[in-house]
Amino acid sequence: MAKVIFPVKNISCDACDKVISRLVSKFAGARFESISPDQRTLEITCNEGDVLEIRSVLSKYNYLDEGPSGGGGVSQARHVFGQVFAGAESFRAEHIFLSRLMIVFAVLFALTAVFQILVLSRLGSASTLWPLLALVPFGITANMASLWHARLLREQFLCNTGMMVGMTIGMMSGFMLGAIIGATNGMFVGSVAGMLVGMFFGAWAGQSVGIMGLMEGMMAGLMAGLMGAMVSVMMIADNLVPFMYILFASCGVIIAGLSYLIFRESGPLLDEKLVPSFVNLLFFGLIALVFVIALAVFGPKSAIAWGAV
């Protein structure tokens, strides 16, 4: 065994120590010793025969300082997303997960379009719901991505990370559902649906770090469900549909940012077997799709809703 010092970069907090420790622990006998953000050095104890492979692992995840690269956090985020989309070996599990989610999105969107053609087109005013319902598959897939990602790595969360994950998931799920149902059914139904869903998933995501995370997720879901429905009702007569597409695109960016945060604070998925199967993802996606569309089309509606004014 020997002590080895590596030059490192993209080290910003205690969570980075934890992530690198997980990467190093894959090697038999290897032990994380210390890291110095100021001197940008990492010290570990390992077998001499593993030094080159450990160096390679640190390089793959963009922690090894191999010379001027610039960009800081932006460079790291670009590296991570580029590797995931390219299906690099070090991000193979994330690539598989993303590929399955994209297929699920395509299936859900196709089913929504078929429902529009075969059912909504025969229901009079309900046929005008298509521009809004077309957003539902994206909302479901994006929120499933954040929920499953959090589920797979929640044991690695520090307190602040768990609270942020619970808050973001509660807010995004509650706001997006509240906005859709608020537009299609009105303020009351939209608020209740958004609040209940946002509070449930926010609490589920945040409870991994205790009562503070649970409360953070519930409060975020409560506020987001109310605000989503309120914004939709207020904008029904003022370019609601274009705004909803801008809103959902913005939420998608935030959810992508959450995935990067989870990677930075907890590290990559190290086992492809942990990735949920396509069947499981599609099953839960279909349940969510049926629930949202049934509520939007057949649920109670107020006098101020899309298609009613």
Protein Blocks (a to p, Z undefined) as FASTA:
>chain_A
ZZdddddehiabfklmmmmmmmmmmpghiacfbdcfklopacddddfklmmmmmmmmmmn
opacgbjeehilmmmmmmmmmmmmnopaklmmmmmmmmmmmmmmmmmmmmmmmmmmmmmm
mnojmmmmmmmmmmmmmmmmmmmmmmmmmmmmmmmpcfklmmmmmmmmmmmmmmmmmmmm
mmmnojklmmmmmmmmmmmmmmmmmmmnojklmmmmmmmmmmmmmmmmmmmmmmmmnokl
mmmmmmmmmmmmmmmmmmmmmmmmnopafbfklpccfklmmmmmmmmmmmmmmmmmmmcc
dfbdghiZZ
